[in-house]
């Protein structure tokens, strides 16, 4: 049985959502952030040395990193569904979007949050990341082009990976300039599997990361 270590208000929500979309069985072990520091609890360090979520256990192996987990579940647990085969014409596009959410879009938004948490006053530093965030969000909005999915071939794990990052951007006030992205996030939240994942893992409140947002 697939076991998901789920941290409240975190990117591990993606993993529950993916499993619900795929209709596969899984167990959930819930972990809870320290309400003061927002840090993950020590219980996750007992799962993996980095003490981070998401983490999954399957066939005696512990796997971390969102993209790796999503690909693993799609291909090992679900016969390739919601992934793309290496021979597919959009395989490269799929891989690029799967990596993009965490590798390119998310880091700048985290810098924005940490700057708010620590009272960072370096305006040049902040201005650089403000520009990067806006450029990235504009790129995503243009790439979607009004579609309901990143790929013309349809909904996939890359959409799930991106959606949570956009939810995080939304809580940071970053989607105000991008109404099409706000609408897309709403569509993702309306998916039955998304709602079932919330029922299984517990409610998500990303407003805890809204420090400094006017």
Order of alpha helices (4+ residues) and beta strands (2+ residues): beta-alpha-beta-alpha-beta-beta-alpha-alpha-alpha-alpha-alpha-alpha-alpha
